[in-house]
Amino acid sequence: MKKYVIERELPGVGAMSEADLCGAARTSNAALVDLGPGIQWQHSYVAGDKTFCVYLAEHEDAIREHAEKSGFPATRITEIGRMIDPTTAKSA
């Protein structure tokens, strides 16, 4: 599967309570069950009025389907080509 970062514009998300975030996660999980094994949510970062979600999916259309089913917009979808981290400095 390919890795994607999904930017979602969700006004007020940064001020949501833990209970509200729990409900949002449940909504997302229910949509994922409906979509089947071709898409997986890894985690999300909440920042102000946006979330940045990391997903594995067979294709970008699965991300769009999830956005439609869950009601959470996929404002921008970016496929991740490669990753680097501090250990990358030691590899060359």
C-alpha positions in Angstrom: 0.0 0.0 0.0 1.0 3.6 -0.5 1.4 6.1 2.3 -0.5 9.4 2.3 -0.8 12.6 4.4 -4.3 14.1 4.3 -4.7 17.7 5.3 -8.2 18.3 6.6 -9.6 21.8 7.3 -11.8 21.3 10.3 -12.6 24.7 12.1 -12.4 24.3 15.8 -10.8 20.9 15.9 -7.9 22.0 18.0 -10.4 23.1 20.8 -12.4 19.8 20.7 -12.6 17.8 24.0 -11.2 14.3 24.4 -14.8 13.0 24.2 -15.4 14.9 20.9 -12.1 13.5 19.5 -13.1 10.0 20.6 -16.4 10.4 18.7 -14.5 11.6 15.6 -12.2 8.6 15.8 -15.2 6.3 16.1 -16.8 7.9 13.0 -13.5 7.5 11.1 -13.1 3.8 12.2 -16.7 3.0 11.2 -16.0 4.3 7.7 -12.8 2.3 7.5 -14.7 -0.9 8.4 -17.1 -0.2 5.5 -14.2 0.4 3.1 -12.4 -2.9 3.9 -8.7 -3.7 4.1 -7.5 -1.5 1.3 -7.1 1.5 3.6 -5.7 2.0 7.1 -5.5 5.0 9.4 -2.1 5.2 11.2 -2.5 8.4 13.2 -3.4 12.1 13.0 -1.9 15.4 14.2 -4.3 18.1 15.4 -3.1 21.6 14.9 -5.4 24.6 15.2 -8.2 24.3 12.6 -6.6 21.3 10.8 -5.7 17.7 11.1 -2.9 16.0 9.3 -3.7 12.4 9.0 -1.3 9.6 7.9 -3.0 6.7 6.0 -2.0 3.6 4.1 -4.1 3.0 1.1 -4.0 1.0 -2.1 -5.0 4.2 -4.1 -6.0 7.8 -3.6 -9.6 7.1 -4.4 -9.9 5.1 -1.2 -8.9 8.3 0.7 -11.6 10.2 -1.1 -14.2 7.5 -0.3 -13.2 7.6 3.3 -13.6 11.4 3.4 -17.1 11.1 1.8 -18.3 8.3 4.2 -16.8 9.8 7.4 -17.8 13.4 6.6 -14.3 14.6 7.2 -13.0 16.6 4.2 -9.8 15.7 2.5 -8.6 19.2 1.7 -5.3 18.1 0.4 -4.0 14.5 -0.3 -0.3 14.0 -0.7 1.3 10.7 -1.5 4.5 10.1 0.5 7.4 9.1 -1.8 10.2 8.7 0.7 10.9 9.3 4.4 14.0 10.6 6.1 14.8 11.0 9.8 17.9 11.7 11.9 19.3 8.3 11.2 19.4 9.1 7.5 22.5 11.2 8.2 24.4 8.0 9.1 23.5 6.0 6.0 25.9 7.5 3.4 
